[in-house]
Amino acid sequence: MARTAIPVDSPTTNGILLQVDTTIDQTNGMEFTNTGREVLLVENTGTGALTVTLDYAPDRFGRDGQKSVTLQEGETKVIGPFDRDLYNQNNKVYVDFDAATGNVAVVKVLL
């Protein structure tokens, strides 16, 4: 299964128009390139709860796992940033959803 890429927006000193407008791909899952400065914005447009699952990268002992974040109806949450050692798989963060009712965006935080 090829995951759907979430584009990463980078703000400027003039700002960016924040649009959470990439439709969730529940079937294939999603991914975004991670430098450790990205945050994931998730908007739940459904009538029930939406669970976002972020896969941990296997550690040097082969252990892996997941972090889950739940959004209630109508909520929008900012999740992250994501530590590269914990989340990166091929320089990407893998994201899965339990429903297809919502939108996402990724913004790189400038320091």
Residue, then its C-alpha position, 0 to 999 in steps of 0.5 A: m500500500a502506497r501511503t498518501a503524502i501530506p505536503v509540508d507548508s513552511p511559514t515565512t516572515n509574512g505568514i502563511l494562510l493556514q488551510v487544513d485542506t488535505t483530505i484524510d486517506q483512511t484506506n492507504g494511510m498517510e505520511f509526511t517528511n519529518t525533520g523534527r520541526e513539523v507539526l500535524l494539524v488534524e480537523n475532525t469533520g465527522t459526527g463522531a470521534l476520530t483517532v489518529t495513530l502515529d507509528y513509532a520507528p523500530d528502535r535498535f532492539g526491534r521494538d516499535g509501537q504507536k501513539s494515538v490521539t483522539l479528536q471529538e466531533g468538530e475538533t481540530k488539534v495540532i500534534g507534534p513536533f515529532d522526534r526523528d529517532l522516535y517517529n522517522q521511518n525512511n525520514k517520514v512519519y506514518v499516520d493512520f486514521d480510524a475514519a475518513t472524516g477529516n482533513v490534515a495539514v503539516v506545517k514546519v515550525l521555524l526556529 
